[in-house]
């Protein structure tokens, strides 16, 4: 076989041969109270604590302090207060609804649903309870019930802006970007200063690849509150996707200064260093910081593993990809990248096993078949390689690299007419394919 090494796309899997959605940066939202708001909330807690010492049987005081604890992101303390409030005044819909919020914040969705149900039974006409339960359904991926609750909330009196925002989020998850945009705009007509509405509207525009409109919304957020790290992070990510790396770096650096403990920002800085600035060592440092701050996000291990892969540190790469698989066993890119690494160190059977799993997890991704085809080619198992390239083309008839590599395989097999046909198709689809290979 000729030119196998030069043609192999396996040396840069993240640019073509992995699922693109798993390779995107981290777009997040985390509206934390600023220093002044934190001080005020803590003073509120102190005020209610003093009042509770004087009047320990006032359920409203416990409920109000619980609300302050929820604002401070201390749901366990809120839960304790709401238990006490409900002991004093059973079947209070507000207390049940707030306790449902606390359970939801703690990730105990079943208990949250129970409390929201009790709140609705006690007061079936409160929009906010349906809205919050709808958001909880969204968290567990139950889009049908989420929409049912949010539609109900919008028929009742109450804060409809939140209901539109929450329903818009459901539409975002369902990739119904236009419907999401309609809801976020309705929310903004009710409350133009809603940071959440602007944030999710920017995400919807990004989902539609309307980057300038997304940036415009993020600009608005920064004008409303210039101290929100996530706004700079998200705008930097979009600049990165647009190819404006200088602005991307500036925004991400600003986000890091505003929130030095945001793992998402270091993730994006690491991706920028690796993909755009060609600085794998810097990328590894940033991604290591992201992992230190949030060791449970598999994407950080995948991207750092790719950094190790491209610097020839194969053992570390395999360790990172294996950890990513432990954290998220159904992420095809983790298997894909580990398969690439195994290919690089000559462990061909291990590579084939990983690519087979990746294909099962992402059967509509042509790159997965292309990866395995390269390994079969290396093993001189040309019939299986040919079958995989053909499968890649069946999945995506516009996959130029699959035609290109199959054409090269046909040429090495002495099938020159078929090789010429595939090469012509590849060049028609991508005139730069020969340079990229």
N, C-alpha and C positions, 0 to 999 in steps of 0.2 A: 504493500500500500504506500502511496506517495502523499506527502504534504499533510499527513494527519495532524501533526503538531501545529502547523501554521493555521490550519483551518479550524482547529478546535475552539468552540465558544465556551468551553468549560473553564478557561482561565479567568473569565469575567462573568460569572453566573448572574450577578445581580443586574447587569445591564440588559439581559435578554431572557435568560433561561429560568427565571423564577417568577412566581405570581406577582404581578405588578402591585396589586393592592397591599400586599404584605411588605413591600419595600418602601412604602410611602413614609413620610415623616410623621411626627406626632402633633396633631392639631388638638388643642385642649382648651378647657375653660375652667377657671378656678377663681371665683370672685371672693377673695379674702377681705375681711375688714381691714382698713388701714389702721395706723397707730392710734389715731384719734377715735375711731369707731371702736377699736379694741378696748381702749381705756374707758369709753362710755359704757360698753357692755359689761365690763368687769365691775364698774361702779354700780350698774343696775343689779348685778348678782349680789353685791354686798348689801345694797339697799333692801332687796327682798329677803336676804338671809337675816338681817336685823329684824325685819318685820315678822318673819316666821318665828324667831325666838320669842317675840312678844305674844304672837297669836298663832300657835302651832296648829290650830284646827281650821285655818282659812284655806280652802282648796284653791281659790283663785291665785293666792300668793305662790303656791307651789307650781301652778300652771304657768304663771308669768315668768317665774325663775327658770322653768324648763325651757321656755321659748328663748330666753337669753342664752342658756347653755347650748341650744341647737344652733344659734347664730355664732357661737364660739367654737362650733364643731366638737362639742363634748356630749354626744348623744347618750352615753352611759349615765351621766349625771342627770340629763333631762329625763331619762327613763325612770330613774329613782324617784324624782319629783312627781312624775305623772302617775306612778303607782300610788303614791300617797294621796294625790288629788282624787283619784278614782276610789280610793278607800273612803274618803270623806264624802264624795258626791258620786255615787255609782250612776252609770248610764248617761253621763254627760257627753254629748256628741263632740264637743270641742276637745275635751281631754282625750277621748279615744282617738280622734283624728290626729292630734299632736303626738300621741304615743305611737300611732302608726307611722308618723314621720320619723320618730326616733328609731323605731325598729328598722325602717327602710334604710336610714343612714348607716345602721350597723350591719346591713346586709341580711337581716333576718326577715326575708320577704313574706314567709308564711304567716308569721305573727303580725306583720304589718297589714296583710290582707284581712286577717281576723278583726283587727281593731278598726280598720276602715269600714268593714262590714257592720260592726257594732255602731259606729258613728252614723252610718247611713240609715240603719234601722231606727236609731233614736231621733234623727232629723233628716229625712229623705230629700229635703229641698235645698241642701247646701252645696253650691257648685264647687267650692274649694276641695271638699272631701273627694268628690268624683275625680277632680283634676289630679289630685295627689295620688289617688289609687291608680288612675290611668298611667301616671308616670312610673309607679311601681310595677305595673304590668309590662311597661316598656323595658324596664330593667331586667326582667326575666325572659324577654323575647316573645311575650304573648301580645302580639300586635292587634289581634282581633278584639280582645277584651280592652286593650288600651284605647283603641278608637271608640269602642262602645261607651266607655266611661267618659272620655273627653267630649264626644258628641253630646252626651247627656249633660255634662257640665255647661256646655254652651247654650243649652235651653233654659238654664236656671239663672236666677239673679246672683250676682257675685262678681269676683274678679275674673272677667273673661280674657283679659290679656294673658294671664298665666295659662289658661286653658288653650288658647291659640298657640302659645309657645310650645306647650307640651305636645299638642297634636302635630304641630309642625315637626317636632323631633321624631315622632313616629313616622311621618312621611319621609323624613330624611333616611331613616333606617330602611324603609321600603324602596328607597331610590326614586321616590316620587317628588323630585326636586321642585317642580313647578307648583304642586299643591302645597309643599312646605313653604315656598316663598310667599304664596297668597296668605297663609296663616301668620307668618312672621310680620308681614306688612300690616295685617289687621291688628296685630298686637301693638305695633308701633304707632298706629293711628290712635290707639287707646292710651299708650304710654311711650312717647317718643324717646324718653331717656332710659328705656329698658336696655341695660347692657346685654342681657341674655338674648333678647330679640335681635339686636344688631349682630351679636356673635353667631347665632345660628343662621341668620340670613346670609352672613358672609360665607359660612360653611356650605349653604345651599348653592350659592353662586359658584363656589369652588367646585362643588360636585358637578356643576354644569360646564366647568372649564371657563367660566366667565370671570377670569382673574382680576380684571380691572374693577369690576363691580364688587368683588369680594374685598379688594384692597380699599375701595371707597368706604365700605361699611366698617372696616377695621380702623380707618382714619377717623371715622366718626366716634368710635369707642375711645380712641386715644384722646380726642378732643374733650369728650365727656369726663374721662378719668385718665390722665397721663401716667398713672402709677400702676397700671394693670400689666403685669409681666406677660400674661398669656396673650394679650393683644399684640404685643411686639413679636412674641414667638410665632403666632399664627400668621402675621403679616410677613415675617421673615421667611416662614415656610413657603408662602405663596411666591415671594420674590425668588426663592430657591427654585421652585418648580418652573418659574418663568425664565430662569437663566440669568437673573440679575444677582450675581453672587456677592457683589460688594454691598448692596443694600441688604441682602439676606444676612450677611455676617454682622452688619451694623445693628440690625434689629434683634438678632439672636443674642448678641453681646449685651445689648441694652436689657433684654429680658433676663439674662443671667445676673446682671447687676441688681435688678429689681427683686429677683427671687432666686438667690443662690442655691436654694434647696429644691428647685424644680427639675426632676429627672428628665422630663420631656424636653427641656431646653438643651441639656447636654446631649440628649439623643440626636436632636436636629443639628447641633454644632458638629457632632461626630460624623453624621452623614454628609454634611457640607464639606468637612475636611477630607473625607474619603472620596466622594463622588465628583466634587467640583474643583477642589483645590489640590487633589492628588497628594495628600499628606496623611498616609495611613497611620503613622506613629501618633500624630495629633488626634486622629479619629479614635484610636484605641484608648488614649488617655481620657477623652471626653466620654466615650461609651463606658469606660470603667467607672467613672464618676456617676453616670446614670444608673449603673448596676448597683453601686454602693448605696445610692439613695432609694432605689426601688428594685430589689433583687428578684421580684416576682413577675417582671415583664419579659416575656420570651423574646420579643423583638430586639431588645437591647443585646441579648446574647447572640442572636443571629447576626446582627450587624457587626458586633465586635468579632465574632467568629470569622466573618468575611474579611475583616481587617487583618486578623492573624493569617488567614488563608493567603491573602495577597502579599504578605511579608514572609511567606514560607514557614510560618510557625504552625505546622500542621497538627501537632499534638494538642496545642492550645485551641486551635480551631475546632477540632473534633470534640474537645471537652465542652466548648461553648455551645456547639450545635446539639450535643447530647443533653445538656442542661435545658436548652430551649425545648427540646422534645419532651423532657420530663415535665416541664411547666405547661406546655401546650401540645399534647400528643397528636393533634389534628391539624397542625400547621404544615402544609406541604413544603414550604420553602426551607424549613429546618432540615427535613430529610433530603431535599434537593441539594442544599449547601454541604451537608455532611457527605452526600454521595459524590459531590465534586471533589471534596478533600480526599476521600478514599481513592478516587480516580487518580489524583495527583501523586499519591504515594504508592500507586500500583496495586491497591487492594480492590481489584476489579469485581470480585463476587460481592463484596460488601457494598460497593457502589451500585451494583445492579439491584441488590435488595432494597437499598434506600430509594432508588428511583422508582422501583415497582410500587412502594408505599406512596410515594409522591404522586404517581399516576392515579392510584386509587382515590387519593384525597382531592386531586385536581385533574379529573379526566378531560376537561375542556381546555387545558393549557398545553399548547403544542410544544413548548419548551421542555416539558417533562419527558415526552417521547424522544425529543431530540437529544437530551442528555444521555438517555439510556442507549440510544443509537450510537453515540460516540464511543461508549464503553464496548458495545458489541463489535464496533469497527476495530477497536484496539485489540480485541480478542480474535479478530479475523472471522467472526461469525456474521458474515455479510448478509445472509438471508434474514436474520433477526434485525440487523441494523436497518436493512431496507424496509422491513415491515414497520419499524418504528417511525422512520422518516415519512412513510406513506400515511401512517396514522396521524402524524403531526399535521400533514397537509389536509387530511380529511377533516380534522378539527378546525383548522384555520387555512382555507385555500389561499389566503394572501400572505402566508408566512414565507417571506423571501429566503430566510436562512435555511429552512427545511428543504426548499427546492435546490438551493445552492449546494448544501451538503449531500443531498441525494444525488445530484448531478455529478459531484466529485466521486461518490461511491460507484455510480454507474461507469464512470470513466476508468476507475481502477479495476472494475470487473470486465472491462473491454467492451462495454455496451455504449459505444460512442454516440450513436444516434440519440439514444435516450438521455445521455449525458448532455448533449448539445441542447436538447429541448428543455431540460430542467434549468440549465444555465441561462438560457434565454428568458425563461419565465422569472427566474430570480432577478435578473438585471432589469426586467420590465417593472417588477414590483419595487425594486430598490437599486437604483443605478450605482449606489456606493457600496453594494454588498461585497464586492471583491476586496475593497479596502478594509472593510470591517472584519472580514473573516481572518 
